[in-house]
């Protein structure tokens, strides 16, 4: 029998003894204080001052450390991400309670303590127990000595244990929560509506990606898990909701990697009578706000990079970015034969169906993207790979679109929205032809969305921001699984 299994059986026997004595997982205790408040309110008092004040408290927490010494024990309780020491004496809680504490309670158990705040001779803030009560018996043993979890896959599969023992993991998800709160406040202050749109779609659309398919029994039809909420949010703009945002869960049936998860969180927002340039300005403001709110400072350390969000992000067109990196003439990169030859020379794979714009994008992703370390807006994406973006009026082969890069990672994608129903139909039909030719990521023709555009959508710009990648940046994490509470994992072999 393994050591872990043996300890599980020992704890089972202890629980049986406790049940015989009347233990029944009680649910009638309410703490008056938590560890963080105790430290904040009493940390500066001396041992003598605390003795004179005789502050009575009732606390609860999980035992994470303990040290038994004859008729007395010290233990550390963990609650709401903080720790507080307790001192348990036979004379203080009674012999029977102390005997149970010493012999039937383990690291991992959750206990309630009523006592007086004190300081030890070493100056550690402590609650001296007058009453002690077991609330929850933990049957599974905790990681040894609470030094954290070395097995990364164990952390992902048992996040509930990881959050108990690893302060850094808890910090990551606390920052994630602050990011979401900051985003909501930012848009509410600007009179945006927060909405919820369907997660089950009759057509796959809103982005170029392979969808997950499901079946609705009552409707007797196949549906698709949401790739993006874009087409529904723009229907709302048609309906007169001039400022709208959604923090949404999306699903894309693609591979797993350190930067990709099949389900992920996006922020999408749309504003009427604005342009893609307005969206870039707003993104600079949003990033300054979120960074400050989430981590309390203006600069972020990510790996070896020091990222400053106080200054507006750099702006460069895709043509100029590729031309500069490859030492090419920007105008020459418009020619399909030239860029196809260039891709072949650089060993960048391109499909026969790709036009000059699509090949230019492949060159950009292969040779430029990972070099964009500081916050950068790359603008003017080719129309052939931007089926929902408005064409640039002066250069219709390109669109008024940008992607926002930091540390070589795409964080956001935005554009002036295409509101010409005839142009949109032509783009959809081009996408449909690609789908018919075998492109599983291409979009379908969405007739209802086209009908919505025929009612008239005001000039609008919109954007999507990847929340998971943003949190990765703010917490210096280099795998998306580290910022997802419960990431998708392959079955164990």
Secondary structure, 3 states (H helix, E strand, C coil): CCHHHHHHHHHHHHHHHHHHCCCCCCCCCCCCCCHHHHHHHHCCCCHHHHHHHCCEEEEEEEEEEEEEECCEEEEEEEECCEEEEEEEEHHHHCHHHHHHHHHHCCCCCEEEEEEEEEECCCCCEEEEEEEEEEEECCCCCCCHHHCCCCCHHHHHHCHHHHHHHCHHHHHHHHHHHHHHHHHHHHHHHCCCEECCCCCEECCCCCCCCCCCEEEECCCCEEEEECCCCHHHHHHHHHCCCCEEEEEEEEECCCCCCCCCCCEEEEEEEEEECCCHHHHHHHHHHHHHHHHHHHHCCCEEEECCEEEECCCCCEEEEHHHHHHHHHCCCCHHHHCHHHHHHHHHHCCCCCCCCCCHHHHHHHHHHHHCHHHCCCCEEEECCEHHHCCCECECCCCCCEECEEEEEECCEEEEEEEEECCCHHHHHHHHHHHHHHHHCCCCCCCCCCHHHHHHHHHCCCCEEEEEEEHHHHHHHHHCCCCHHHHCCCCCCCCCC
